Amino acid sequence: MELSLPLNYAGDPRAACDQVAALESAGLDAVWVAEAYGFDSPTLMGYLAARTERMKIGSAILNVYSRTPALIAQTGAGLDAVSGGRALLGLGASGPQVVEGWHGKPYDKPLGRTRETVELCRRIWRREVIDHHGITDMPLPKEKGGKLGKPLKILTRPVRDAIPLYVASLGPANVRMTAEIADGWLPTLYIPEKARQVWGTALAEGAAKRDPELGPLQTV
């Protein structure tokens, strides 16, 4: 078992980051940085990367609406580079208030968007040439207004080609998908002793479809 905690993001971000950095010497293994509709998570994670040496640094979470899958993959690769391979990428659908109320985006296809983002991040980190057409089109096709775009691969070389991807989920369908495709699970209102009672069926159904190469699902 490893010890982690969420960064306090309601107050002074530098003071909160400095407090977390000080806990590294006491044995803290990881910190999770939220953003909701406050300060953005990647800026604070970069600051933490500069202030720490061993601690893992995770986003909790980057929503899959306000950034494209490519930008999410770039952000994860950039954090992994400046932290020396200590990034954890927490993703999720967030909720309508943040997505519609703050970002002005329609809250549609949350599971499909999450699944697509996970798939594209992994392909981008492996430096595949991306020619993908689904909820997101890469490149944008002519029938949707595309003119000069061609399939690309990430310009730089990621430190790791498989950054751990954690998904925040609560509903049965989302938990099922998380157990199938994610490296880790970010539940909230979570009591370990009650997990099987509440989510046991969804976790088992997702695990039955899981690629063995992913290893066991990690839970925060």
Secondary structure, DSSP 8 states (H G I E B T S, - for coil): ---EEE---SS-HHHHHHHHHHHGGGT--EEEE--TTSS-HHHHHHHHHHH-SS-EEEES-EESSSS-HHHHHHHHHHHHHHTTS-EEEEEE---HIIIIIIS------HHHHHHHHHHHHHHHHTT--B-EESSSEES--GGGT-SS---B--SS--S-S---EEEE--SHHHHHHHHHH-SEEE-SS--GGGHHHHHHHHHHHHHHT--GGG-S-EE-
